[in-house]
Amino acid sequence: MIRPTVIEIDNILVSSEIFTEKFICDIPKCHGACCIIGDSGAPLEQGECDILTGELESISPYLRNEGILSVKEQGPFIRDIEGDLVTPLIKGEECAYTVFDKENNCFCGIEMAHRARVTNFRKPVSCWLYPIRVTNLSNGMKALNLHQWHICVDAYVKGKKEGVPVFRFLQEPLTAAFGKGFYDKLEEAYRLLLRNTESK
């Protein structure tokens, strides 16, 4: 097995797996399980907590009653057992901000509110960037790594079938989080990686 390498771009350490692995969310297969399964809620940045607190009244109409009750009881965000800021859960299961359609597919109520233009907040960046996980390092740098979870096996199958690298599937959130210049450098790094691979 070839171990992933790390590429430094704009003071951000990027795992080569986001170039080499293929991924496209396949909601009809997984039903949005990443919003339901897990020991904790979605990771949040402090600025996102402030937005949720300030815009909760606008977002709440797009949530389920269970979610609204959970947020009222716990707050718009909590700290998990590791001390990290996360979204609250409903009875220890799905994220309080989840909603379901008639086919029982899970979606983000915050994003529904964003689409209705009642909030400028799209969704937590940790959700939007998934399966990339962002880690803040002690030296001030950030690291982008690929998080591989069994519930996303169909997404990797679909991505491989359609030939879409992880970073291209996530072009919009990567650009929103780190800027167009950073994303353009990802494309450049990908081209170099392909060239080096083909020359071997």
C-alpha positions, 0 to 999 in steps of 0.5 A: 500500500502506497502511503499518502504524501503531503503537499504544502500550499499556502501554509496548508498541508494537503494530503495527496489522497484528496487528489488520488481518491475519487468521490461523489456523494450518493445520497440515494444510497447513503440517505445522508447518514453522515448527519445521523451516525457518529458520537458527536455533532458536526465540528463548528468554528467559533464564528459559526457558533456566533452566526447560529446564535444570532440567526437561530430565529431565522433558521428555526422554521426550517428545522423539525420540532425535535431539532428545535426542542433539542436546540432550546434544551442544549443551545445552538452549539455545545462542547463535546466530551473532548471540549470541541465546539459541535452541533447538538444532537437529538437524543444522542443521534442525528444532528439537531439541524437535520431534516428528512424528505419523503424518501427518508433522505437526510439534509441540512436545515441550515442549508434549507434556510440558506436556499430560502435566503433567510440566512447567509450561512450555508452550513458548517464548513466541516460538513460542506468540506466533507470528506476532507477534514481540516485540522489546526496544527500547533505551529499555526498551519492547517492540514487537509486530510481525507476522512474515509468512513464506511458509510461513504463507500458508495460515494467512493464507488460513484466518484471512481466510476465518474472519475471525479477527484475529491478536491474537484467534487469539493471545488465550491467549499474549498474555494469558499473556505480558502480562496480561489487562488488556493483552489487554482493551486490545487488544480496545478498540484493535481496536474503535476501529480498526474504528470509525475505518475505518467512519467514513471 
